[in-house]
Amino acid sequence: MRSHAVLIGYSARGRVVLSALLAGGHATDFTVVDSDAERVVQAGVDGVHAVAGEGWRLDVLWSAGAHTSDHIVVAVADDALALRITSVVRSLNETATITTLVRSTQLHELIEFLGADHVLVADRVGEWALKIERLPYELFPELEWAVEERPAMPYEVGSSPLDCGSEVLAIVRDGQRIWTEDAEIGELRGDDWLIVLSTTPVSD
């Protein structure tokens, strides 16, 4: 039975939550909504159907099929925007299960009031992701996905982690985990470690 999901915000954390929905059989296919042109292009490179536009616009959400979707994941970087999108999505679809990712722990009750069924604090999503040794990704049955750590390569030093590919989820610097979307990262250093979502072929 087909079960459609919509991911609003093609971020590393959003992809982790969405992958869990797919792996658990809660969704069979999905559409991405993102206002960032580069992320929309990256989604296409990844073989994912994407709709370009703001996640709070009804026409954009309608194009993505959010009005009939079973699951909607709101994974944008700005908490105020997450509030707005959650409210709009709930007004468009009364039955979908909405999962909203936020940075602040103080917004839990407010976002639930606006219509979210599940509220995940972004940092806890990261902790959860790193506990997953193997995360199957059903849209690509010939691959398995694994969360791994590796040192920054010499050719990556001095670059932004965002320029190192969409598989880079975060970095570890001075014992602290920092998500790639955080501006404080700046340029990669020689002693940084990268947390990456890697793919390996499934053996027959």
RODOFI-902573 format. One record per atom (N, C-alpha, C): residue number from 1; x, y, z. Coordinates in pm, whole numbers, m for minus. Last residue first. Layout:
REM RODOFI-902573
<r NUM; <X; Y; Z>>
...
REM end
This chain:
REM RODOFI-902573
<r 204; <2501; m989; m261>>
<r 204; <2397; m1087; m292>>
<r 204; <2412; m1212; m204>>
<r 203; <2561; m696; m69>>
<r 203; <2610; m819; m133>>
<r 203; <2495; m916; m153>>
<r 202; <2496; m365; m138>>
<r 202; <2449; m483; m66>>
<r 202; <2494; m607; m140>>
<r 201; <2741; m106; m139>>
<r 201; <2658; m202; m210>>
<r 201; <2619; m319; m122>>
<r 200; <2707; 172; 81>>
<r 200; <2784; 56; 40>>
<r 200; <2694; m42; m32>>
<r 199; <2731; 512; 163>>
<r 199; <2656; 405; 101>>
<r 199; <2750; 293; 59>>
<r 198; <2734; 723; 456>>
<r 198; <2798; 657; 343>>
<r 198; <2710; 546; 289>>
<r 197; <2721; 1014; 602>>
<r 197; <2626; 909; 569>>
<r 197; <2679; 844; 443>>
<r 196; <2970; 1123; 838>>
<r 196; <2915; 1113; 704>>
<r 196; <2814; 998; 694>>
<r 195; <3143; 1348; 1017>>
<r 195; <3042; 1244; 1035>>
<r 195; <2964; 1238; 903>>
<r 194; <3484; 1424; 1020>>
<r 194; <3355; 1439; 954>>
<r 194; <3266; 1319; 984>>
<r 193; <3705; 1596; 1235>>
<r 193; <3653; 1468; 1189>>
<r 193; <3515; 1492; 1130>>
<r 192; <3982; 1823; 1218>>
<r 192; <3838; 1796; 1222>>
<r 192; <3809; 1653; 1178>>
<r 191; <4243; 1896; 1188>>
<r 191; <4214; 1800; 1294>>
<r 191; <4064; 1773; 1310>>
<r 190; <4246; 2084; 982>>
<r 190; <4314; 1957; 962>>
<r 190; <4282; 1852; 1067>>
<r 189; <3919; 2230; 939>>
<r 189; <4056; 2229; 988>>
<r 189; <4117; 2090; 971>>
<r 188; <3690; 2402; 726>>
<r 188; <3738; 2279; 787>>
<r 188; <3885; 2291; 826>>
<r 187; <3552; 2723; 806>>
<r 187; <3630; 2634; 718>>
<r 187; <3678; 2512; 796>>
<r 186; <3255; 2741; 992>>
<r 186; <3351; 2810; 908>>
<r 186; <3420; 2712; 814>>
<r 185; <3089; 2670; 1211>>
<r 185; <3192; 2578; 1161>>
<r 185; <3298; 2653; 1082>>
<r 184; <2890; 2851; 1267>>
<r 184; <3011; 2857; 1349>>
<r 184; <3123; 2766; 1297>>
<r 183; <2663; 2800; 1120>>
<r 183; <2760; 2895; 1063>>
<r 183; <2891; 2895; 1140>>
<r 182; <2535; 2479; 1074>>
<r 182; <2572; 2581; 1171>>
<r 182; <2686; 2669; 1117>>
<r 181; <2494; 2273; 899>>
<r 181; <2420; 2396; 875>>
<r 181; <2461; 2510; 967>>
<r 180; <2640; 2059; 998>>
<r 180; <2695; 2132; 884>>
<r 180; <2623; 2263; 859>>
<r 179; <2664; 2053; 1356>>
<r 179; <2595; 2021; 1232>>
<r 179; <2643; 2112; 1119>>
<r 178; <2917; 1941; 1566>>
<r 178; <2854; 2059; 1508>>
<r 178; <2791; 2021; 1375>>
<r 177; <3029; 1805; 1866>>
<r 177; <2965; 1777; 1738>>
<r 177; <2891; 1901; 1689>>
<r 176; <3343; 1842; 2025>>
<r 176; <3205; 1889; 2010>>
<r 176; <3152; 1857; 1872>>
<r 175; <3611; 1784; 2038>>
<r 175; <3519; 1702; 2115>>
<r 175; <3374; 1740; 2104>>
<r 174; <3719; 1959; 1854>>
<r 174; <3749; 1978; 1996>>
<r 174; <3650; 1903; 2084>>
<r 173; <3470; 1869; 1636>>
<r 173; <3582; 1961; 1656>>
<r 173; <3601; 1986; 1805>>
<r 172; <3315; 1684; 1401>>
<r 172; <3354; 1679; 1541>>
<r 172; <3479; 1763; 1554>>
<r 171; <3041; 1772; 1184>>
<r 171; <3183; 1755; 1211>>
<r 171; <3202; 1743; 1362>>
<r 170; <2775; 1622; 984>>
<r 170; <2826; 1708; 1091>>
<r 170; <2978; 1692; 1098>>
<r 169; <2710; 1497; 741>>
<r 169; <2605; 1535; 835>>
<r 169; <2654; 1639; 936>>
<r 168; <2775; 1460; 409>>
<r 168; <2837; 1508; 533>>
<r 168; <2727; 1562; 625>>
<r 167; <2644; 1409; 176>>
<r 167; <2653; 1299; 270>>
<r 167; <2717; 1340; 403>>
<r 166; <2659; 1620; 3>>
<r 166; <2540; 1614; 87>>
<r 166; <2546; 1503; 190>>
<r 165; <2990; 1768; m8>>
<r 165; <2889; 1670; m47>>
<r 165; <2775; 1661; 53>>
<r 164; <3152; 1970; 69>>
<r 164; <3211; 1836; 68>>
<r 164; <3108; 1728; 35>>
<r 163; <3051; 2214; 112>>
<r 163; <3108; 2192; m21>>
<r 163; <3165; 2051; m37>>
<r 162; <2982; 2217; 372>>
<r 162; <2871; 2213; 277>>
<r 162; <2921; 2188; 135>>
<r 161; <3219; 2259; 502>>
<r 161; <3169; 2121; 496>>
<r 161; <3053; 2106; 400>>
<r 160; <3434; 2476; 314>>
<r 160; <3315; 2462; 397>>
<r 160; <3269; 2316; 391>>
<r 159; <3794; 2432; 322>>
<r 159; <3664; 2441; 254>>
<r 159; <3551; 2436; 357>>
<r 158; <4015; 2384; 470>>
<r 158; <3999; 2518; 416>>
<r 158; <3868; 2539; 343>>
<r 157; <4044; 2050; 368>>
<r 157; <4084; 2152; 467>>
<r 157; <4079; 2290; 401>>
<r 156; <4012; 1879; 159>>
<r 156; <3891; 1941; 216>>
<r 156; <3923; 2052; 314>>
<r 155; <4254; 1771; 96>>
<r 155; <4193; 1857; m5>>
<r 155; <4065; 1925; 45>>
<r 154; <4301; 1610; 325>>
<r 154; <4383; 1729; 299>>
<r 154; <4318; 1825; 199>>
<r 153; <3988; 1520; 485>>
<r 153; <4095; 1493; 389>>
<r 153; <4174; 1622; 363>>
<r 152; <3903; 1467; 821>>
<r 152; <3896; 1557; 706>>
<r 152; <4015; 1530; 615>>
<r 151; <3840; 1125; 917>>
<r 151; <3913; 1252; 929>>
<r 151; <3891; 1337; 804>>
<r 150; <3509; 996; 983>>
<r 150; <3637; 990; 912>>
<r 150; <3708; 1123; 928>>
<r 149; <3240; 795; 1093>>
<r 149; <3327; 909; 1116>>
<r 149; <3456; 888; 1037>>
<r 148; <2912; 704; 965>>
<r 148; <3051; 677; 998>>
<r 148; <3125; 807; 1027>>
<r 147; <2616; 541; 911>>
<r 147; <2672; 664; 968>>
<r 147; <2812; 633; 1018>>
<r 146; <2515; 390; 605>>
<r 146; <2579; 377; 735>>
<r 146; <2631; 513; 781>>
<r 145; <2288; 228; 393>>
<r 145; <2341; 354; 440>>
<r 145; <2398; 335; 580>>
<r 144; <2306; 13; 111>>
<r 144; <2280; 31; 253>>
<r 144; <2347; 161; 294>>
<r 143; <2152; m41; m213>>
<r 143; <2249; 21; m124>>
<r 143; <2207; 8; 21>>
<r 142; <1953; m132; m369>>
<r 142; <2083; m193; m393>>
<r 142; <2190; m137; m300>>
<r 141; <1725; 17; m313>>
<r 141; <1738; m115; m252>>
<r 141; <1873; m180; m273>>
<r 140; <1656; 308; m260>>
<r 140; <1774; 257; m329>>
<r 140; <1804; 119; m273>>
<r 139; <1441; 349; m108>>
<r 139; <1432; 398; m245>>
<r 139; <1550; 350; m329>>
<r 138; <1506; 258; 146>>
<r 138; <1432; 170; 58>>
<r 138; <1419; 220; m85>>
<r 137; <1778; 232; 317>>
<r 137; <1711; 341; 247>>
<r 137; <1636; 278; 129>>
<r 136; <1882; 124; 640>>
<r 136; <1842; 95; 502>>
<r 136; <1759; 208; 443>>
<r 135; <2134; 190; 833>>
<r 135; <2005; 251; 809>>
<r 135; <1964; 226; 665>>
<r 134; <2330; 63; 1081>>
<r 134; <2292; 44; 942>>
<r 134; <2151; 98; 924>>
<r 133; <2364; 180; 1330>>
<r 133; <2480; 125; 1260>>
<r 133; <2450; 107; 1112>>
<r 132; <2262; 450; 1499>>
<r 132; <2215; 360; 1395>>
<r 132; <2335; 308; 1317>>
<r 131; <2356; 639; 1661>>
<r 131; <2338; 507; 1722>>
<r 131; <2296; 403; 1618>>
<r 130; <2346; 872; 1522>>
<r 130; <2477; 812; 1539>>
<r 130; <2470; 674; 1606>>
<r 129; <2077; 944; 1539>>
<r 129; <2132; 901; 1411>>
<r 129; <2263; 826; 1429>>
<r 128; <2053; 1027; 1805>>
<r 128; <1981; 909; 1758>>
<r 128; <2042; 854; 1630>>
<r 127; <2205; 1256; 1802>>
<r 127; <2242; 1146; 1890>>
<r 127; <2179; 1016; 1844>>
<r 126; <2053; 1403; 1614>>
<r 126; <2190; 1365; 1586>>
<r 126; <2235; 1250; 1672>>
<r 125; <1819; 1442; 1752>>
<r 125; <1813; 1368; 1627>>
<r 125; <1953; 1319; 1591>>
<r 124; <1908; 1606; 1949>>
<r 124; <1874; 1469; 1986>>
<r 124; <1858; 1382; 1862>>
<r 123; <1943; 1844; 1813>>
<r 123; <2060; 1778; 1868>>
<r 123; <2032; 1633; 1906>>
<r 122; <1670; 1911; 1748>>
<r 122; <1767; 1876; 1645>>
<r 122; <1888; 1801; 1699>>
<r 121; <1398; 1767; 1907>>
<r 121; <1504; 1867; 1919>>
<r 121; <1620; 1822; 1830>>
<r 120; <1093; 1696; 1761>>
<r 120; <1227; 1645; 1790>>
<r 120; <1325; 1762; 1799>>
<r 119; <762; 1629; 1806>>
<r 119; <858; 1738; 1804>>
<r 119; <993; 1683; 1847>>
<r 118; <477; 1501; 1649>>
<r 118; <605; 1471; 1712>>
<r 118; <697; 1591; 1697>>
<r 117; <258; 1635; 1554>>
<r 117; <236; 1513; 1633>>
<r 117; <362; 1475; 1709>>
<r 116; <179; 1980; 1533>>
<r 116; <279; 1873; 1519>>
<r 116; <243; 1755; 1608>>
<r 115; <m2; 2194; 1572>>
<r 115; <m40; 2079; 1490>>
<r 115; <60; 1967; 1475>>
<r 114; <26; 2393; 1752>>
<r 114; <6; 2434; 1613>>
<r 114; <m18; 2316; 1520>>
<r 113; <81; 2249; 1980>>
<r 113; <m45; 2324; 1974>>
<r 113; <m77; 2363; 1830>>
<r 112; <337; 2166; 1918>>
<r 112; <231; 2066; 1929>>
<r 112; <94; 2134; 1919>>
<r 111; <462; 2413; 1934>>
<r 111; <456; 2346; 1805>>
<r 111; <351; 2236; 1806>>
<r 110; <430; 2465; 2210>>
<r 110; <374; 2556; 2111>>
<r 110; <360; 2487; 1976>>
<r 109; <573; 2258; 2335>>
<r 109; <428; 2269; 2355>>
<r 109; <364; 2357; 2249>>
<r 108; <842; 2313; 2233>>
<r 108; <775; 2184; 2220>>
<r 108; <623; 2198; 2228>>
<r 107; <1009; 2525; 2263>>
<r 107; <901; 2538; 2166>>
<r 107; <814; 2414; 2154>>
<r 106; <1226; 2491; 2422>>
<r 106; <1114; 2565; 2479>>
<r 106; <993; 2574; 2387>>
<r 105; <1439; 2381; 2297>>
<r 105; <1355; 2290; 2374>>
<r 105; <1231; 2359; 2429>>
<r 104; <1527; 2480; 1969>>
<r 104; <1496; 2519; 2106>>
<r 104; <1404; 2418; 2175>>
<r 103; <1538; 2362; 1717>>
<r 103; <1662; 2377; 1793>>
<r 103; <1633; 2404; 1941>>
<r 102; <1323; 2109; 1573>>
<r 102; <1351; 2244; 1623>>
<r 102; <1484; 2245; 1697>>
<r 101; <1123; 1933; 1345>>
<r 101; <1253; 1943; 1410>>
<r 101; <1278; 2088; 1450>>
<r 100; <814; 1766; 1347>>
<r 100; <885; 1894; 1330>>
<r 100; <1014; 1893; 1410>>
<r 99; <598; 1560; 1183>>
<r 99; <715; 1559; 1271>>
<r 99; <795; 1685; 1243>>
<r 98; <264; 1474; 1149>>
<r 98; <364; 1579; 1128>>
<r 98; <474; 1566; 1231>>
<r 97; <57; 1269; 979>>
<r 97; <143; 1270; 1096>>
<r 97; <257; 1368; 1069>>
<r 96; <m251; 1398; 841>>
<r 96; <m111; 1357; 828>>
<r 96; <m41; 1356; 964>>
<r 95; <m505; 1506; 870>>
<r 95; <m482; 1368; 912>>
<r 95; <m337; 1323; 907>>
<r 94; <m536; 1759; 770>>
<r 94; <m577; 1736; 909>>
<r 94; <m538; 1598; 960>>
<r 93; <m368; 1973; 580>>
<r 93; <m386; 1829; 593>>
<r 93; <m414; 1795; 740>>
<r 92; <m366; 2248; 601>>
<r 92; <m385; 2188; 469>>
<r 92; <m419; 2040; 478>>
<r 91; <m315; 2301; 863>>
<r 91; <m438; 2356; 806>>
<r 91; <m470; 2295; 671>>
<r 90; <m67; 2180; 886>>
<r 90; <m181; 2122; 956>>
<r 90; <m313; 2176; 902>>
<r 89; <86; 2356; 728>>
<r 89; <71; 2216; 687>>
<r 89; <m50; 2153; 755>>
<r 88; <74; 2589; 882>>
<r 88; <16; 2587; 748>>
<r 88; <m10; 2444; 702>>
<r 87; <208; 2506; 1117>>
<r 87; <71; 2556; 1123>>
<r 87; <3; 2548; 987>>
<r 86; <460; 2440; 1013>>
<r 86; <379; 2339; 1083>>
<r 86; <232; 2380; 1087>>
<r 85; <548; 2688; 919>>
<r 85; <522; 2579; 826>>
<r 85; <433; 2473; 889>>
<r 84; <576; 2834; 1160>>
<r 84; <485; 2879; 1054>>
<r 84; <448; 2765; 960>>
<r 83; <771; 2684; 1295>>
<r 83; <639; 2710; 1354>>
<r 83; <537; 2744; 1246>>
<r 82; <984; 2706; 1118>>
<r 82; <928; 2574; 1146>>
<r 82; <789; 2586; 1207>>
<r 81; <1038; 2976; 1139>>
<r 81; <986; 2926; 1013>>
<r 81; <923; 2788; 1031>>
<r 80; <1141; 2975; 1395>>
<r 80; <1022; 3055; 1366>>
<r 80; <956; 3009; 1236>>
<r 79; <1368; 2812; 1363>>
<r 79; <1256; 2766; 1445>>
<r 79; <1128; 2844; 1417>>
<r 78; <1543; 2734; 1072>>
<r 78; <1492; 2843; 1154>>
<r 78; <1367; 2798; 1231>>
<r 77; <1599; 2512; 913>>
<r 77; <1697; 2554; 1013>>
<r 77; <1643; 2657; 1111>>
<r 76; <1347; 2252; 873>>
<r 76; <1413; 2376; 832>>
<r 76; <1500; 2427; 946>>
<r 75; <1183; 2016; 852>>
<r 75; <1323; 2014; 896>>
<r 75; <1398; 2135; 843>>
<r 74; <902; 1840; 892>>
<r 74; <945; 1979; 880>>
<r 74; <1085; 1989; 938>>
<r 73; <750; 1580; 730>>
<r 73; <863; 1612; 818>>
<r 73; <906; 1755; 790>>
<r 72; <452; 1409; 713>>
<r 72; <521; 1531; 672>>
<r 72; <627; 1562; 776>>
<r 71; <265; 1135; 591>>
<r 71; <367; 1185; 684>>
<r 71; <430; 1311; 626>>
<r 70; <69; 1110; 400>>
<r 70; <49; 1044; 529>>
<r 70; <145; 1095; 635>>
<r 69; <m68; 1364; 182>>
<r 69; <41; 1282; 235>>
<r 69; <7; 1223; 371>>
<r 68; <m239; 1541; 67>>
<r 68; <m284; 1402; 76>>
<r 68; <m178; 1309; 136>>
<r 67; <m110; 1783; 77>>
<r 67; <m251; 1779; 117>>
<r 67; <m306; 1638; 130>>
<r 66; <140; 1751; m33>>
<r 66; <129; 1754; 112>>
<r 66; <m16; 1742; 159>>
<r 65; <219; 1745; m297>>
<r 65; <126; 1644; m251>>
<r 65; <106; 1640; m102>>
<r 64; <365; 1945; m402>>
<r 64; <441; 1834; m344>>
<r 64; <350; 1722; m296>>
<r 63; <169; 2125; m471>>
<r 63; <247; 2062; m578>>
<r 63; <324; 1941; m529>>
<r 62; <94; 2206; m215>>
<r 62; <m2; 2132; m298>>
<r 62; <71; 2058; m410>>
<r 61; <318; 2349; m138>>
<r 61; <282; 2229; m64>>
<r 61; <186; 2142; m145>>
<r 60; <298; 2560; m324>>
<r 60; <416; 2473; m323>>
<r 60; <384; 2341; m253>>
<r 59; <56; 2676; m253>>
<r 59; <73; 2622; m388>>
<r 59; <191; 2527; m397>>
<r 58; <102; 2757; 14>>
<r 58; <5; 2653; m15>>
<r 58; <24; 2592; m154>>
<r 57; <414; 2804; 162>>
<r 57; <324; 2844; 53>>
<r 57; <231; 2729; 16>>
<r 56; <600; 2718; 336>>
<r 56; <476; 2766; 394>>
<r 56; <374; 2808; 287>>
<r 55; <834; 2650; 204>>
<r 55; <753; 2543; 262>>
<r 55; <624; 2588; 326>>
<r 54; <906; 2799; m108>>
<r 54; <894; 2814; 36>>
<r 54; <796; 2712; 93>>
<r 53; <1060; 2592; m365>>
<r 53; <972; 2695; m314>>
<r 53; <968; 2697; m162>>
<r 52; <1067; 2310; m577>>
<r 52; <1134; 2431; m531>>
<r 52; <1033; 2533; m482>>
<r 51; <1040; 1974; m511>>
<r 51; <964; 2091; m552>>
<r 51; <1033; 2214; m493>>
<r 50; <1184; 1664; m620>>
<r 50; <1183; 1784; m535>>
<r 50; <1102; 1895; m598>>
<r 49; <1262; 1326; m606>>
<r 49; <1171; 1426; m663>>
<r 49; <1161; 1545; m568>>
<r 48; <1595; 1211; m614>>
<r 48; <1477; 1241; m534>>
<r 48; <1392; 1347; m603>>
<r 47; <1849; 1153; m701>>
<r 47; <1738; 1075; m753>>
<r 47; <1608; 1096; m681>>
<r 46; <2051; 1315; m630>>
<r 46; <2030; 1199; m544>>
<r 46; <1914; 1111; m592>>
<r 45; <2010; 1519; m807>>
<r 45; <2130; 1435; m825>>
<r 45; <2114; 1306; m746>>
<r 44; <1784; 1630; m688>>
<r 44; <1774; 1569; m820>>
<r 44; <1889; 1476; m848>>
<r 43; <1901; 1727; m457>>
<r 43; <1796; 1625; m446>>
<r 43; <1780; 1553; m579>>
<r 42; <2065; 1922; m568>>
<r 42; <2125; 1806; m504>>
<r 42; <2025; 1693; m489>>
<r 41; <1871; 2106; m652>>
<r 41; <1955; 2040; m752>>
<r 41; <2017; 1914; m694>>
<r 40; <1778; 2177; m402>>
<r 40; <1685; 2117; m498>>
<r 40; <1763; 2043; m606>>
<r 39; <2004; 2293; m297>>
<r 39; <1953; 2170; m236>>
<r 39; <1854; 2100; m328>>
<r 38; <2029; 2516; m461>>
<r 38; <2135; 2416; m461>>
<r 38; <2087; 2284; m401>>
<r 37; <1797; 2665; m400>>
<r 37; <1815; 2609; m534>>
<r 37; <1920; 2499; m537>>
<r 36; <1597; 2643; m125>>
<r 36; <1735; 2662; m166>>
<r 36; <1759; 2590; m299>>
<r 35; <1350; 2567; m46>>
<r 35; <1360; 2697; m113>>
<r 35; <1500; 2725; m164>>
<r 34; <1207; 2246; m87>>
<r 34; <1316; 2329; m36>>
<r 34; <1323; 2458; m116>>
<r 33; <1059; 1937; m43>>
<r 33; <1032; 2079; m67>>
<r 33; <1147; 2158; m8>>
<r 32; <1048; 1607; m176>>
<r 32; <1119; 1709; m101>>
<r 32; <1071; 1848; m141>>
<r 31; <847; 1319; m138>>
<r 31; <881; 1437; m216>>
<r 31; <948; 1538; m125>>
<r 30; <850; 955; m132>>
<r 30; <844; 1089; m73>>
<r 30; <881; 1196; m175>>
<r 29; <727; 625; m50>>
<r 29; <790; 721; m139>>
<r 29; <776; 860; m79>>
<r 28; <641; 480; 166>>
<r 28; <697; 405; 52>>
<r 28; <762; 498; m50>>
<r 27; <646; 480; 522>>
<r 27; <631; 553; 395>>
<r 27; <698; 472; 285>>
<r 26; <681; 301; 720>>
<r 26; <576; 400; 740>>
<r 26; <551; 483; 614>>
<r 25; <888; 120; 723>>
<r 25; <770; 86; 645>>
<r 25; <655; 184; 660>>
<r 24; <1120; 190; 841>>
<r 24; <1018; 129; 926>>
<r 24; <891; 92; 853>>
<r 23; <1254; 316; 636>>
<r 23; <1305; 188; 684>>
<r 23; <1202; 115; 768>>
<r 22; <1103; 551; 614>>
<r 22; <1110; 457; 503>>
<r 22; <1152; 318; 551>>
<r 21; <1153; 666; 862>>
<r 21; <1015; 640; 820>>
<r 21; <1012; 536; 709>>
<r 20; <1430; 693; 848>>
<r 20; <1373; 605; 950>>
<r 20; <1228; 570; 915>>
<r 19; <1452; 881; 647>>
<r 19; <1506; 747; 623>>
<r 19; <1449; 647; 724>>
<r 18; <1348; 1103; 780>>
<r 18; <1276; 1047; 667>>
<r 18; <1323; 904; 638>>
<r 17; <1550; 1150; 966>>
<r 17; <1415; 1118; 1011>>
<r 17; <1337; 1050; 900>>
<r 16; <1764; 1203; 787>>
<r 16; <1775; 1094; 885>>
<r 16; <1636; 1051; 932>>
<r 15; <1677; 1426; 651>>
<r 15; <1695; 1302; 575>>
<r 15; <1705; 1182; 670>>
<r 14; <1683; 1617; 853>>
<r 14; <1556; 1580; 792>>
<r 14; <1565; 1448; 719>>
<r 13; <1957; 1636; 894>>
<r 13; <1871; 1584; 1000>>
<r 13; <1736; 1539; 946>>
<r 12; <2042; 1747; 648>>
<r 12; <2094; 1617; 694>>
<r 12; <2002; 1556; 798>>
<r 11; <1763; 1884; 460>>
<r 11; <1878; 1893; 549>>
<r 11; <1922; 1754; 591>>
<r 10; <1561; 1995; 284>>
<r 10; <1646; 1881; 249>>
<r 10; <1776; 1889; 328>>
<r 9; <1256; 2079; 369>>
<r 9; <1390; 2112; 412>>
<r 9; <1481; 1993; 391>>
<r 8; <1010; 1871; 419>>
<r 8; <1025; 2014; 395>>
<r 8; <1158; 2058; 456>>
<r 7; <912; 1581; 280>>
<r 7; <1019; 1636; 362>>
<r 7; <1037; 1782; 325>>
<r 6; <630; 1382; 279>>
<r 6; <689; 1505; 228>>
<r 6; <793; 1553; 328>>
<r 5; <519; 1055; 180>>
<r 5; <573; 1148; 279>>
<r 5; <629; 1270; 209>>
<r 4; <268; 807; 117>>
<r 4; <353; 917; 72>>
<r 4; <396; 1006; 188>>
<r 3; <224; 483; 70>>
<r 3; <217; 580; 178>>
<r 3; <317; 690; 148>>
<r 2; <60; 217; m90>>
<r 2; <140; 337; m103>>
<r 2; <116; 432; 14>>
<r 1; <84; m120; 0>>
<r 1; <0; 0; 0>>
<r 1; <88; 125; 0>>
REM end
